[in-house]
Structure formats: C-alpha cells, structure tokens
Amino acid sequence: MGAAVCEAVEGAEDLELAGRADPELDLGIEDVLGDADVLIDFTTPETAIANVRSALDAGVHAVVGTTGFDLDELRVLAEEGDRANCFVAPNFAIGAVLMMQLSVEVAKHMPECEIIELHRQGKVDAPSGTAKRTAEKIRAAGGEVHEPIHSVRLPGLVAHQEVLFGGEGQTLSIRHDSIDRRSFMPGVLLAARRVGDLPDRFTVGLENLL
C-alpha cells in the first residue's frame, strides 16, 4: 500500500511527494515531516498512533489507512491538538463506502445480517476495519449483525466483503471486491486534498468527503 500511495501521489498533478518513511529505508517519520503538509499512514497498528502523534505535533495533517488499533485513543490525541487534523478511513475504496451506505438502508427493512470479509494472507487484524465499521453503521441503523464476523485470509485476495441479509423467504447480498490496490488511490488522494479543510480535528469515514 505504501508503494501504491507514493506512485499515486507522484502521478497527481496537484500533489508532490515530500518523502517516504520506511524502516527498511532507514528513514523515520521525523525525517520526512519537515517539508510535508500531510502524512499518509499505511503501517501497522503498533506504530500508527505514534506516527500520527509525530505528525500532529509538527503541525502536519494525518490521513490514516491503518486499522486494528483503538480509534478512541487516536481521537483523544487529535482533539487535544490545535495545529492539524486527523482523518481515518477503514477503507478508501469508493465502492466499499457505497457498500456500507447501501447496507445501512437495507438494514432498516431487513435487519438480520451476517458479514463476511476476505483479505490477503498476512493482514494482521481480523475482523477488518471495514467489517467493524460496517457492523457499527448497521447497528446504528437498527440492524442486527450476527456474531462472529467471518474473516478469511488467503493468498490471491486483496480486499473483499459481503453483507448478507436474510428475511422471510428471501436473502439479499451486497458485495464489494477490490481486485487491485489502485482501487483505494482515488479515496486516498481525495483525503490528502481535503483533510486540511475539515471542520473537526478528528474525522472517520470516507463518506464524509463524498
């Protein structure tokens, strides 16, 4: 994802890649923040919060695609600051956001559902951030998400999710498939362009930018 983001930023006429932070390149976050307006973080749950803290302390806005950590901890960190904004999205694919929004509408009429999410082998968190966010939004709309959320990890997968609703004598499924990491890039670039103009210090969900 980091390589894909760098390629996307370099290909955008209105954006400039200020630097790449990567332990394998022996470059830390502090080494690249000096010339940056926005930090885009696709790392691990263990390092994301520290990365965002460094960015916000430096007055650099943060766009976070990492999942698997406590969002409330990041919310407190962002809202305590007064120099930069933090935007988090469990999924930057516009189709995935639409899947969540459609699921909310269906849940009002067919509340019983199950969520099945499928990702590449090696993804460290399960269920995925997208699945957790989907469940949260469905429950807020009055739906009942059956537990557990089903997680599949296999070679050959990128990011996929199906929400399966059941009613009397019928089922309805809503599925989104990212078959290439490029599917996330329009959302990432949109967030990079918009994060500095957001009215709140902490915002979750790409739907807030669409």
Salt bridges, closest charged atoms under 4 A:
GLU10 OE2 - ARG20 NH2 3.13
ASP14 OD2 - ARG193 NE 2.65
ASP72 OD1 - ARG75 NE 3.94
GLU105 OE2 - LYS108 NZ 3.12
GLU112 OE1 - HIS146 NE2 2.40
GLU114 OE2 - HIS146 ND1 3.44
GLU114 OE1 - HIS150 NE2 2.58
GLU117 OE1 - HIS119 ND1 2.73
GLU117 OE1 - ARG153 NH1 2.86
ASP125 OD1 - LYS123 NZ 3.04
GLU136 OE2 - ARG133 NH1 2.95
GLU147 OE2 - ARG139 NH2 2.46
GLU162 OE1 - ARG175 NH1 3.97
ASP177 OD1 - HIS160 ND1 2.77
ASP177 OD1 - ARG175 NE 2.95
ASP180 OD1 - ARG182 NE 3.18
GLU207 OE2 - ARG133 NH2 2.79
GLU207 OE2 - LYS137 NZ 3.46
